[in-house]
Amino acid sequence: MNKKFILSVLNILTLCIVIGAVSIFFVDNAKWMGFVLIILALLCVISLIPFKINLKSILPDIFFGLIDNGILAILAIFGAHFAGVAGAIIGGVVGNAITDGIAGIFEGQMAEKLRSKFIPEERTMLKSAVGKMAGCLLGAGVVLIVANFMKF
């Protein structure tokens, strides 16, 4: 295996561990969790700088994750509100299926737009994984901030 592949996998796995650990630490503090998720999203993006990745090239993946988890979080909150844990799971699962399709529209459109401006957006393991992670954290973070503000 080549060095770039190993470093990419290590970056992704490290981010997964950090995201999981920080989320567990803040799980009982719903007031701050949305902000924590946004900071973790920024950490994901920053982790790409040493790889000399043009951050614009991950915009399609960020849009995908943002829409995907943003809408999924909304449906999970509504599901939990109306039917408890089972409702949250159903809202999350159904929401994920729906939002993957919707987010794919925006991801594809953004990729086409970048290509038309001659900005390389070639999919790589590292860019796709980290971009989608950042977008998912960002989407869920924004929803949690709004939900806490609205006291839902």
C-alpha positions as CSV (number, residue, x, y, z in Angstrom):
1,M,0.0,0.0,0.0
2,N,1.2,3.5,-0.7
3,K,1.9,6.1,2.0
4,K,-0.8,8.5,0.9
5,F,-3.5,5.8,1.3
6,I,-2.3,4.9,4.8
7,L,-2.1,8.5,5.9
8,S,-5.6,9.1,4.4
9,V,-7.1,6.1,6.3
10,L,-5.3,7.2,9.5
11,N,-6.7,10.7,9.1
12,I,-10.3,9.4,8.7
13,L,-10.0,6.9,11.6
14,T,-8.5,9.6,13.8
15,L,-11.4,12.0,13.0
16,C,-13.9,9.2,13.7
17,I,-12.4,8.5,17.1
18,V,-12.2,12.2,18.0
19,I,-15.7,12.9,16.8
20,G,-17.0,9.9,18.8
21,A,-15.1,10.7,22.0
22,V,-16.1,14.4,21.9
23,S,-19.7,13.6,21.2
24,I,-19.9,11.1,24.1
25,F,-18.4,13.7,26.4
26,F,-21.0,16.4,25.4
27,V,-24.0,14.1,24.9
28,D,-25.6,15.2,28.2
29,N,-25.2,18.9,27.3
30,A,-27.7,19.5,24.5
31,K,-27.3,23.2,24.8
32,W,-23.7,23.0,23.5
33,M,-23.9,19.9,21.3
34,G,-24.8,21.8,18.1
35,F,-21.8,24.2,18.5
36,V,-19.6,21.2,19.3
37,L,-20.7,19.5,16.1
38,I,-19.9,22.6,14.0
39,I,-16.4,22.8,15.6
40,L,-15.9,19.1,14.8
41,A,-16.9,19.8,11.2
42,L,-14.3,22.6,11.0
43,L,-11.7,20.2,12.4
44,C,-12.5,17.7,9.6
45,V,-11.9,20.4,7.0
46,I,-8.7,21.6,8.6
47,S,-7.4,18.0,8.7
48,L,-7.2,18.2,4.9
49,I,-4.8,21.1,4.8
50,P,-1.7,19.0,5.3
51,F,-2.8,16.9,2.3
52,K,-2.7,20.1,0.2
53,I,-6.3,19.5,-0.9
54,N,-8.2,22.5,-2.5
55,L,-11.0,22.9,0.1
56,K,-13.3,24.1,-2.7
57,S,-13.1,20.6,-4.2
58,I,-14.9,19.1,-1.2
59,L,-17.9,21.5,-1.4
60,P,-20.1,18.8,-3.2
61,D,-19.5,16.4,-0.3
62,I,-20.1,19.1,2.3
63,F,-23.4,20.0,0.6
64,F,-24.3,16.4,0.5
65,G,-23.6,15.9,4.2
66,L,-25.2,19.2,5.2
67,I,-28.5,18.4,3.5
68,D,-28.4,14.7,4.4
69,N,-27.9,15.0,8.1
70,G,-29.7,18.4,8.4
71,I,-33.0,17.0,7.2
72,L,-32.4,13.6,8.8
73,A,-31.9,15.3,12.2
74,I,-35.2,17.3,11.7
75,L,-37.1,14.1,10.9
76,A,-35.5,12.3,13.9
77,I,-36.5,15.1,16.2
78,F,-40.1,15.0,15.0
79,G,-40.2,11.2,15.2
80,A,-38.9,11.3,18.8
81,H,-41.4,14.0,19.6
82,F,-44.4,12.0,18.3
83,A,-43.3,8.4,19.0
84,G,-40.3,8.3,21.3
85,V,-37.2,6.2,20.6
86,A,-38.9,4.1,17.9
87,G,-40.1,7.3,16.2
88,A,-36.6,8.8,16.2
89,I,-35.2,5.6,14.7
90,I,-37.9,5.5,12.0
91,G,-37.5,9.2,11.4
92,G,-33.8,8.8,11.1
93,V,-33.9,5.7,8.8
94,V,-36.7,7.1,6.5
95,G,-35.1,10.5,6.7
96,N,-31.7,9.1,5.6
97,A,-33.2,7.3,2.6
98,I,-35.0,10.5,1.5
99,T,-32.2,12.9,2.2
100,D,-29.6,10.7,0.4
101,G,-31.6,11.2,-2.8
102,I,-32.2,14.9,-2.3
103,A,-28.6,15.6,-1.2
104,G,-27.3,13.6,-4.2
105,I,-29.1,16.2,-6.5
106,F,-27.2,19.1,-4.8
107,E,-23.9,17.2,-4.6
108,G,-24.1,16.4,-8.3
109,Q,-25.1,19.9,-9.3
110,M,-22.3,21.4,-7.2
111,A,-19.8,19.0,-8.8
112,E,-20.9,20.0,-12.3
113,K,-20.7,23.7,-11.4
114,L,-17.1,23.3,-10.1
115,R,-16.1,21.4,-13.2
116,S,-17.6,24.1,-15.4
117,K,-15.3,26.6,-13.5
118,F,-12.3,24.3,-14.0
119,I,-12.0,23.6,-10.3
120,P,-11.0,19.9,-9.9
121,E,-13.4,18.0,-7.8
122,E,-12.3,14.5,-8.5
123,R,-13.6,12.1,-5.9
124,T,-10.9,10.5,-3.7
125,M,-11.4,8.4,-0.6
126,L,-10.1,11.2,1.7
127,K,-12.0,14.1,0.1
128,S,-15.3,12.1,0.0
129,A,-15.1,10.7,3.5
130,V,-13.9,13.9,5.2
131,G,-16.1,16.2,3.2
132,K,-19.2,14.2,3.9
133,M,-18.3,13.9,7.6
134,A,-17.8,17.6,7.8
135,G,-21.1,18.3,6.1
136,C,-23.0,15.8,8.2
137,L,-21.7,17.3,11.4
138,L,-22.4,20.8,10.2
139,G,-26.0,19.9,9.2
140,A,-26.8,18.2,12.5
141,G,-25.1,21.0,14.4
142,V,-27.2,23.7,12.8
143,V,-30.4,21.7,13.4
144,L,-29.5,21.1,17.1
145,I,-28.8,24.8,17.6
146,V,-32.1,25.8,16.1
147,A,-34.0,23.0,18.0
148,N,-32.5,24.2,21.3
149,F,-33.3,27.8,20.5
150,M,-36.9,26.9,19.7
151,K,-37.0,24.6,22.8
152,F,-38.4,21.8,20.7
